[in-house]
Amino acid sequence: MSSDSSKPGARVRSHPGRTGILAGLLSALRPHWRGDPGLPGRIEALLRSDRRRGANDRRLYREMIYTALRHLPWVEPWLDRDPAHAARIIAWLAADTPATASFRESIAGDWPPAPADLAGRAAFLNESPEGILPGWFRAHCPDIYSGVELDAQARRAPLWLRLQTDAPGPVLDELEGKGWPIRRAAFLDTAVRVLAEADVTKTAAFQSGGIEVQDAGSQLVLAAADPAPGGRWLDACAGAGGKTLQLARMVGPGGSVDAHDIRPAALEELRDRAGRAGARNVRILASLSGSPYDGVLVDAPCSGSGTWRRAPHLRWVTTPAGIDSAARLQLRLLVENARRVRRGGTLVYATCSLCLSENERVVEALLGQETDLAPSAPPTRLLPWEHDGDGFFVAVFRRA
C-alpha cells in the first residue's frame, strides 16, 4: 500500500512510544520468524523481558505480533522502508479487543474501519488475499485458498472449552457471571465457545476439573470415532492429554485409557490434568507393551497446518521437506500401533494437518500394508471455517 497522503484515509498520525516499542519487538523477532518452530515461547520471553510492561501492554503487543505473523507478506516489506507504516497496517488489521482499540485509533484512526472480509482488507492495502498463506502449500490443501476458509485464516482462533461434568449448569453460570458471553456448539454438546478474552484457568470450574481448554476440532475427532462405554483404549501419542481426558469420559468408569508419549514433560502435564479432572480410569505409561486394546488412538505428530490461525508462525517455518518427513513418521506410528488393536477393534488416526500427503495418502499407504484393516466410514477433513476451530483430519478403521 502506498503511504501517499492522496489516498483516502492515509494521513499519517503517530503514537511514537508504542509504535517504537512494537517496531523494536518486531525487529528482535524478525531473524527467527521464518525458522523457529518455538517462536511463541520466544515471544513470551521477549514480552516479559522488560518489567515495565504490565499485563495490558503484553496483551497489546502480543496481539500486534500475532496479527503481523498472520499477514507477514503484507507487513514485512514495510519494516525496512517505513516501520511506522508497518505498525499502522498491523494496528488496522488487528482484532477488536480492549487492548487494541486505543492504539489503532492513535495511529490508524484516519483510515476507514477494516472491512469484515479479507478481500476487502487486501484491496485497501493493494495486496493479494492469498498472500497470507505460502504459495507452495496450495498443492497440499487447495480448499483453504478461497472464500470463507481464506477469511478464517486471517482471524485469530477462538477459545473453546470442553465440558467435563454431568452437571454443566453451575459451570456455565460461573462463566457468564464473570461477564464472559458464551455459546454452546450446535454440533457437539460438550463444546462451549467463550466470546471474550478470558483467563478460564482462574475459575472454580477449571480448578475443579469441570472444564478443559480444548479446541472444537480436537473434540470432534473422538466424536467421529464414537468409542463405546466400557472399552479399553490406548492413546499412543497422548501429549498433554486433551483427547486422553475426553476419551476417558467417553469410555466411562467401566473403561480405561492407557496414555503414552515419548515426551516426559507432556506426560507430567497430563498427570496433573487427570488428577484435577478426577480421571481415575487413566493410566500413564512410559513404555508400551504388545497387549491388544479395544481401540487405539494415534493422534500423530504432524506439520500443524490445521492450527495456522492459532500458531501463524508455522506458516512460515513449515516446509515441503518437513511435511514429507512428518508423513513418514505418521505411517510408521500407524503401522506399529495398528498391531495393538484386537480383532474387531478400532484404530483412529488423527492429525491437526490439512495436507493430503499427511492424511489421505498416509491412509492409503496404511491400507496397502495392513490388509485386515478396513475404514469404518470415509475419512473426515475438518476445515477451520466449518466449526470455527482448528483444522483436523480423522480416519477410523476396524480390524477384521
C-alpha positions as CSV (number, residue, x, y, z in Angstrom):
1,M,0.0,0.0,0.0
2,S,1.2,3.5,-0.8
3,S,1.7,5.9,2.1
4,D,0.8,8.8,-0.3
5,S,-1.4,11.2,1.6
6,S,-3.6,11.5,-1.5
7,K,-5.0,8.0,-0.8
8,P,-8.3,8.3,1.2
9,G,-7.7,8.0,4.9
10,A,-3.9,7.8,4.5
11,R,-2.9,10.9,6.6
12,V,-0.2,9.7,9.0
13,R,-0.7,10.0,12.7
14,S,1.7,8.6,15.2
15,H,2.0,7.3,18.7
16,P,5.8,7.3,18.9
17,G,6.2,5.5,22.2
18,R,4.1,2.4,21.5
19,T,4.9,2.4,17.8
20,G,8.6,2.4,18.6
21,I,8.2,-0.4,21.1
22,L,6.3,-2.5,18.6
23,A,9.0,-1.8,16.0
24,G,11.6,-2.9,18.4
25,L,9.8,-6.1,19.3
26,L,9.3,-7.0,15.6
27,S,13.0,-6.2,14.9
28,A,14.0,-8.6,17.6
29,L,11.8,-11.4,16.4
30,R,12.4,-11.0,12.7
31,P,15.5,-13.1,12.4
32,H,13.6,-16.0,13.9
33,W,10.0,-16.0,12.5
34,R,10.9,-17.9,9.3
35,G,12.9,-20.6,11.1
36,D,12.0,-21.1,14.7
37,P,9.1,-23.5,15.4
38,G,9.3,-22.5,19.0
39,L,8.6,-18.8,18.3
40,P,5.7,-18.5,20.7
41,G,8.0,-19.2,23.6
42,R,10.5,-16.6,22.3
43,I,7.6,-14.1,22.0
44,E,6.5,-14.6,25.6
45,A,10.1,-14.3,26.9
46,L,10.6,-11.1,24.9
47,L,7.3,-9.6,26.2
48,R,8.3,-10.4,29.8
49,S,11.9,-9.2,29.5
50,D,11.0,-5.6,30.3
51,R,9.4,-5.4,33.8
52,R,7.9,-2.0,32.9
53,R,5.4,-3.8,30.7
54,G,2.3,-4.8,32.6
55,A,-0.3,-7.3,31.6
56,N,-2.2,-4.8,29.4
57,D,0.9,-3.9,27.5
58,R,1.7,-7.5,27.0
59,R,-1.8,-8.2,25.7
60,L,-1.5,-5.3,23.2
61,Y,1.9,-6.3,21.8
62,R,1.1,-10.0,21.7
63,E,-2.0,-9.2,19.6
64,M,0.1,-6.9,17.3
65,I,2.8,-9.5,16.9
66,Y,0.4,-12.3,16.0
67,T,-1.5,-10.1,13.6
68,A,1.8,-9.4,11.9
69,L,2.5,-13.1,11.6
70,R,-0.9,-13.8,10.1
71,H,-0.3,-11.2,7.4
72,L,3.5,-11.4,7.2
73,P,3.9,-10.9,3.4
74,W,1.8,-7.7,3.7
75,V,3.8,-6.3,6.6
76,E,7.4,-7.5,6.2
77,P,8.3,-5.3,3.2
78,W,7.4,-2.2,5.2
79,L,9.7,-3.0,8.1
80,D,12.7,-1.7,6.3
81,R,11.1,1.1,4.3
82,D,8.8,2.6,6.9
83,P,8.5,0.8,10.3
84,A,5.8,3.3,11.5
85,H,3.7,2.5,8.4
86,A,4.1,-1.3,9.1
87,A,2.8,-0.7,12.6
88,R,-0.1,1.3,11.2
89,I,-1.1,-1.6,8.9
90,I,-0.8,-4.1,11.8
91,A,-3.0,-2.0,14.1
92,W,-5.6,-1.5,11.4
93,L,-5.7,-5.3,10.8
94,A,-5.7,-6.4,14.4
95,A,-8.8,-7.9,16.1
96,D,-11.0,-5.6,18.1
97,T,-10.1,-6.0,21.7
98,P,-9.9,-3.6,24.6
99,A,-6.1,-3.7,24.3
100,T,-6.0,-2.7,20.6
101,A,-8.7,-0.1,20.3
102,S,-6.8,3.0,21.6
103,F,-3.6,2.0,19.7
104,R,-5.5,1.6,16.5
105,E,-7.2,5.0,16.9
106,S,-3.9,6.7,17.7
107,I,-2.0,5.5,14.5
108,A,-4.7,4.4,12.0
109,G,-7.8,6.4,13.1
110,D,-7.7,8.3,9.8
111,W,-8.3,5.1,7.9
112,P,-11.7,3.7,7.3
113,P,-12.6,0.7,9.5
114,A,-11.1,-2.5,8.2
115,P,-13.7,-4.5,6.1
116,A,-15.0,-7.7,7.6
117,D,-13.8,-9.8,4.7
118,L,-10.2,-10.5,3.8
119,A,-10.7,-9.5,0.2
120,G,-11.8,-6.0,1.3
121,R,-8.8,-5.5,3.5
122,A,-6.5,-6.8,0.8
123,A,-8.0,-4.4,-1.7
124,F,-7.4,-1.4,0.6
125,L,-3.8,-2.4,1.1
126,N,-3.2,-3.3,-2.6
127,E,-2.4,-6.8,-1.6
128,S,-3.4,-10.3,-2.7
129,P,-5.7,-12.1,-0.2
130,E,-3.9,-15.4,-1.0
131,G,-0.7,-13.8,0.0
132,I,-1.3,-14.5,3.7
133,L,-0.5,-18.2,3.0
134,P,2.6,-19.7,1.4
135,G,2.0,-20.3,-2.3
136,W,3.6,-23.7,-2.3
137,F,1.0,-25.0,0.2
138,R,-1.8,-24.8,-2.4
139,A,-0.9,-28.2,-3.8
140,H,-1.3,-29.7,-0.3
141,C,-4.7,-28.1,0.5
142,P,-6.3,-26.0,-2.2
143,D,-9.6,-25.7,-0.2
144,I,-8.3,-23.0,2.2
145,Y,-7.2,-20.6,-0.6
146,S,-10.6,-19.1,-1.3
147,G,-13.8,-17.8,0.2
148,V,-14.7,-18.3,3.8
149,E,-11.8,-20.6,4.5
150,L,-9.3,-17.9,3.5
151,D,-11.2,-15.4,5.6
152,A,-10.8,-17.8,8.6
153,Q,-7.1,-18.0,8.1
154,A,-6.8,-14.2,8.7
155,R,-8.7,-14.3,12.0
156,R,-7.5,-15.2,15.5
157,A,-8.5,-18.6,16.8
158,P,-11.4,-18.6,19.3
159,L,-11.3,-20.0,22.8
160,W,-13.2,-23.3,23.1
161,L,-13.8,-25.3,26.2
162,R,-14.9,-28.9,26.8
163,L,-17.5,-29.5,29.5
164,Q,-16.1,-32.2,31.7
165,T,-19.1,-32.6,34.0
166,D,-22.6,-34.2,34.0
167,A,-24.0,-31.0,35.6
168,P,-23.0,-28.1,33.4
169,G,-25.4,-25.6,34.9
170,P,-23.1,-24.2,37.6
171,V,-20.1,-24.2,35.2
172,L,-22.0,-22.1,32.6
173,D,-23.4,-19.8,35.3
174,E,-19.9,-19.1,36.6
175,L,-18.6,-18.2,33.2
176,E,-21.5,-15.9,32.4
177,G,-21.3,-14.5,35.9
178,K,-17.8,-13.2,35.1
179,G,-19.3,-11.2,32.2
180,W,-18.0,-13.6,29.5
181,P,-20.5,-14.3,26.7
182,I,-20.6,-18.0,25.9
183,R,-22.2,-20.1,23.1
184,R,-22.9,-23.8,23.2
185,A,-21.9,-25.5,20.0
186,A,-24.8,-26.9,17.9
187,F,-22.6,-29.7,16.6
188,L,-21.3,-31.1,19.9
189,D,-22.9,-30.8,23.4
190,T,-19.6,-30.8,25.2
191,A,-18.2,-27.8,23.3
192,V,-18.6,-24.2,24.6
193,R,-17.1,-21.1,22.9
194,V,-16.1,-18.2,25.1
195,L,-16.8,-15.0,23.1
196,A,-14.4,-12.8,25.1
197,E,-10.8,-12.6,26.3
198,A,-10.9,-14.7,29.4
199,D,-8.4,-16.5,31.7
200,V,-10.5,-19.5,32.5
201,T,-7.7,-21.2,34.4
202,K,-8.6,-19.0,37.4
203,T,-12.2,-20.2,37.6
204,A,-13.5,-22.7,40.1
205,A,-14.9,-24.7,37.1
206,F,-11.4,-25.2,35.7
207,Q,-9.7,-25.8,39.0
208,S,-12.2,-28.4,40.0
209,G,-12.0,-30.2,36.6
210,G,-15.4,-29.1,35.3
211,I,-13.9,-27.7,32.1
212,E,-10.8,-28.2,30.0
213,V,-9.5,-25.9,27.3
214,Q,-9.8,-28.0,24.1
215,D,-10.5,-26.8,20.6
216,A,-13.7,-27.7,18.9
217,G,-11.9,-29.5,16.1
218,S,-10.0,-31.6,18.6
219,Q,-13.2,-32.6,20.3
220,L,-14.8,-33.6,17.0
221,V,-12.0,-36.1,16.4
222,L,-13.2,-38.5,19.1
223,A,-16.9,-37.7,18.4
224,A,-16.2,-39.1,14.9
225,A,-14.8,-42.3,16.4
226,D,-17.7,-42.6,19.0
227,P,-15.9,-45.1,21.3
228,A,-18.3,-47.3,23.2
229,P,-18.5,-47.2,27.0
230,G,-16.5,-49.8,28.8
231,G,-13.7,-50.2,26.3
232,R,-10.0,-50.5,26.9
233,W,-8.2,-47.9,24.9
234,L,-4.7,-46.7,24.2
235,D,-3.8,-43.1,23.4
236,A,-0.5,-43.7,21.7
237,C,0.7,-40.1,21.2
238,A,-1.1,-38.5,24.2
239,G,0.9,-35.3,24.6
240,A,-0.6,-33.2,27.4
241,G,-3.8,-35.3,27.2
242,G,-6.7,-33.2,25.9
243,K,-8.1,-36.1,23.9
244,T,-7.0,-38.6,26.6
245,L,-9.3,-37.0,29.2
246,Q,-12.1,-36.7,26.6
247,L,-11.7,-40.4,25.8
248,A,-11.7,-41.3,29.4
249,R,-15.1,-39.7,29.9
250,M,-16.5,-41.4,26.8
251,V,-15.5,-44.9,27.8
252,G,-16.7,-44.1,31.4
253,P,-15.8,-45.7,34.7
254,G,-16.2,-49.2,33.3
255,G,-13.5,-48.5,30.7
256,S,-9.9,-47.4,30.8
257,V,-7.3,-45.4,28.9
258,D,-3.6,-46.0,28.7
259,A,-1.8,-42.8,27.8
260,H,1.7,-42.9,26.2
261,D,4.1,-40.3,24.8
262,I,7.8,-40.0,24.3
263,R,7.9,-36.6,26.0
264,P,8.1,-36.9,29.8
265,A,7.1,-33.2,30.3
266,A,3.9,-33.7,28.4
267,L,3.0,-36.8,30.5
268,E,3.7,-34.8,33.7
269,E,1.2,-32.2,32.5
270,L,-1.3,-34.9,31.7
271,R,-0.8,-36.4,35.1
272,D,-1.8,-33.0,36.7
273,R,-4.8,-32.6,34.4
274,A,-6.0,-36.1,35.0
275,G,-5.8,-35.5,38.8
276,R,-7.7,-32.2,38.5
277,A,-10.4,-33.9,36.4
278,G,-10.6,-36.9,38.7
279,A,-10.0,-39.3,35.8
280,R,-9.3,-42.4,37.7
281,N,-9.5,-44.6,34.6
282,V,-6.4,-43.1,33.0
283,R,-3.1,-44.8,33.4
284,I,0.1,-43.1,32.2
285,L,2.7,-45.3,30.6
286,A,6.4,-44.5,29.9
287,S,6.6,-47.5,27.6
288,L,4.2,-49.8,25.6
289,S,3.7,-53.5,25.6
290,G,2.1,-55.5,22.9
291,S,-1.2,-56.3,24.7
292,P,-4.2,-55.8,22.4
293,Y,-6.7,-53.0,23.0
294,D,-10.4,-52.5,22.1
295,G,-9.3,-49.2,20.5
296,V,-6.1,-47.3,19.7
297,L,-5.9,-43.5,19.0
298,V,-2.9,-42.3,17.1
299,D,-3.1,-38.5,17.2
300,A,0.1,-38.3,15.3
301,P,2.8,-35.6,15.3
302,C,2.3,-33.5,12.2
303,S,3.1,-30.2,10.4
304,G,0.3,-28.5,12.3
305,S,-1.2,-26.7,9.3
306,G,-4.6,-27.0,10.8
307,T,-3.5,-24.7,13.6
308,W,-2.2,-21.9,11.4
309,R,-4.7,-19.5,12.8
310,R,-3.6,-20.2,16.4
311,A,0.0,-20.6,15.5
312,P,0.6,-18.4,12.4
313,H,4.3,-18.6,12.7
314,L,4.0,-22.2,11.4
315,R,3.0,-20.9,8.0
316,W,6.5,-19.5,7.6
317,V,8.6,-22.3,9.2
318,T,6.8,-25.3,7.6
319,T,8.5,-26.7,4.5
320,P,7.6,-29.3,1.9
321,A,10.5,-31.4,3.2
322,G,9.1,-31.2,6.8
323,I,5.7,-32.4,5.6
324,D,7.3,-35.4,3.8
325,S,9.2,-36.2,7.0
326,A,6.1,-36.0,9.1
327,A,4.2,-38.3,6.7
328,R,6.9,-41.0,7.0
329,L,6.7,-40.8,10.8
330,Q,2.9,-40.9,10.8
331,L,2.9,-44.1,8.7
332,R,5.4,-45.8,10.9
333,L,3.4,-44.9,14.1
334,L,0.2,-46.1,12.5
335,V,1.7,-49.5,11.4
336,E,3.2,-50.0,14.9
337,N,0.0,-49.2,16.7
338,A,-2.4,-50.9,14.4
339,R,-0.9,-54.1,15.6
340,R,-2.0,-53.2,19.2
341,V,-5.7,-53.3,18.1
342,R,-7.5,-56.5,18.9
343,R,-9.5,-58.4,16.3
344,G,-12.7,-56.5,15.8
345,G,-11.2,-53.4,17.5
346,T,-10.9,-49.8,16.4
347,L,-8.0,-47.8,15.1
348,V,-8.3,-44.0,15.0
349,Y,-5.9,-41.9,13.0
350,A,-5.9,-38.1,13.6
351,T,-3.7,-35.1,12.7
352,C,-4.1,-31.4,13.0
353,S,-2.8,-31.1,9.5
354,L,-4.7,-30.2,6.3
355,C,-2.1,-31.8,4.0
356,L,-3.1,-34.5,1.6
357,S,0.3,-36.2,2.0
358,E,-0.1,-36.4,5.8
359,N,-3.7,-37.6,5.7
360,E,-5.3,-39.3,2.8
361,R,-2.1,-40.6,1.4
362,V,-0.9,-42.0,4.7
363,V,-4.3,-43.8,5.0
364,E,-3.8,-45.3,1.5
365,A,-0.3,-46.5,2.5
366,L,-1.6,-48.0,5.7
367,L,-4.3,-49.9,4.0
368,G,-1.8,-51.2,1.5
369,Q,0.3,-52.7,4.3
370,E,-2.4,-53.7,6.9
371,T,-4.8,-55.7,4.7
372,D,-7.0,-56.7,7.6
373,L,-7.9,-53.1,8.4
374,A,-11.0,-51.6,6.8
375,P,-12.4,-48.0,7.0
376,S,-15.4,-47.7,9.3
377,A,-16.5,-44.6,7.4
378,P,-15.0,-42.2,4.8
379,P,-12.2,-40.2,6.4
380,T,-13.2,-36.7,7.5
381,R,-11.3,-33.5,7.0
382,L,-12.4,-30.7,9.4
383,L,-11.7,-27.3,7.9
384,P,-11.4,-24.4,10.2
385,W,-14.3,-22.3,9.0
386,E,-16.8,-25.1,9.2
387,H,-16.7,-25.1,13.1
388,D,-14.6,-22.0,13.7
389,G,-11.8,-24.1,15.2
390,D,-8.6,-25.8,14.3
391,G,-8.4,-27.9,11.2
392,F,-8.2,-31.7,11.7
393,F,-8.2,-34.9,9.8
394,V,-9.7,-38.2,11.2
395,A,-9.9,-41.7,9.8
396,V,-11.5,-44.6,11.7
397,F,-10.7,-48.3,10.9
398,R,-11.9,-51.7,12.1
399,R,-9.7,-54.7,12.3
400,A,-11.3,-57.7,10.7
